[in-house]
Amino acid sequence: MTEGKKIGLQIKGMRKQCGFTQEKVANDLFISQSYLRKIEHGEANPSVNMVAKITSYLENALSGADKKEVF
């Protein structure tokens, strides 16, 4: 399994733990839903900053922090 696929699966798992749809996460982060889907499936090569942005958003959601404070 490639690193991109592993990262994508981790992001997908976190998103599902939050109970969020791809549409919600994509809209909140101002990215396209198709791009998020490609990241989750290991089909895109997101920048380190993009991975950090997504994981930070999801970690804050999992910890119960106000998501709007992230950005």
Secondary structure, DSSP 8 states (H G I E B T S, - for coil): --HHHHHHHHHHHHHHHHT--HHHHHHHHT--HHHHHHHHTT-S---HHHHHHHHHHHHHHHHT--GGGT-
